[in-house]
């Protein structure tokens, strides 16, 4: 199991604004978390993609590409938008896992 930086309860949009993560059997998907006017590149980490359906409310882990920047703004209780070209969901941080983990390797 991959370990993220935070655990959040998220509410995924339904209909035309539905998120694309979880629609393929993959363990992680890139996404952007937006707090106010600041956005942070992240990966959503999924243990069970069968739970990810439009309109679902689920708990998931997020791992930040640049945790030093993100974790200065995203702390316990922070509310955020999930963005993939447009807002596809909202969330709230319910647990901080670790601020000391390195960013995932760059695979470009």
C-alpha positions, 0 to 999 in steps of 0.5 A: 500500500502506498502512503500519502501525506494526508487522508481526506473525505471527498465528495466526487461530483456526479454527471458531466463534472465527474472525476476520471480517477477510479474509472480505470483499475489503477492505484494512483491518479494525478490531480490538483487540490485547490485551497482558495487561490492556491493549487497543489499537484498531487496523486490520489492513492486508491486501494479499492477503485470499486468505491469510486463512483460519480457522486460517491463520498469516500476517504482517500489518501493524497500524496503531494508532488511538492509536500513542503509547499502543500503541507504549509497550507493543507493541514487538518480540517482544510477544505479543498476542491479537486480539480481536473480541468474543472472542479470534479469534487470537494474534500476535507483533510481528516488525518495528517499521515506524515509531512516528512515523506519525499515526493514521488519520483519524476517519471517524465 
